[in-house]
Amino acid sequence: MTMDPKHNESTDPRRNQSSPDEGGPAGGYKGNAWTGMDEAWGVVSLLLSGLIVCGGIGWGLDWLAGFHYLFLPIGVLAGLGVGTYLVMVRYGGLESPKKKD
């Protein structure tokens, strides 16, 4: 491979476009392109689990009490609140409650 003095990697216009792995304006981060995906899936799973568990409890209360969709929406809203609280505690924003000795 011969090196042409008029064409090198620094003058190549395609080379000046930074990729997400290199950091810079295109990506803003350095390293793996999947960085942060584990936290994103953790947030999604906490929110969905809160909705499903508390919504399921509300559905069960509706079934036991003989109501038609009275406790289900209350359970879904409570699940959204519980899921949001767990996300805040786990990933920042709130400190977990500590026992006082």
Rosetta blueprint (number, residue, H / E / L):
1 M L
2 T L
3 M L
4 D E
5 P L
6 K L
7 H E
8 N L
9 E L
10 S L
11 T L
12 D L
13 P L
14 R L
15 R L
16 N L
17 Q L
18 S L
19 S L
20 P L
21 D L
22 E L
23 G L
24 G L
25 P L
26 A L
27 G L
28 G L
29 Y L
30 K L
31 G L
32 N L
33 A L
34 W L
35 T L
36 G L
37 M H
38 D H
39 E H
40 A H
41 W H
42 G H
43 V H
44 V H
45 S H
46 L H
47 L H
48 L H
49 S H
50 G H
51 L H
52 I H
53 V H
54 C H
55 G H
56 G H
57 I H
58 G H
59 W H
60 G H
61 L H
62 D H
63 W H
64 L H
65 A H
66 G L
67 F L
68 H L
69 Y L
70 L L
71 F H
72 L H
73 P H
74 I H
75 G H
76 V H
77 L H
78 A H
79 G H
80 L H
81 G H
82 V H
83 G H
84 T H
85 Y H
86 L H
87 V H
88 M H
89 V H
90 R H
91 Y H
92 G L
93 G L
94 L L
95 E L
96 S L
97 P L
98 K L
99 K L
100 K L
101 D L
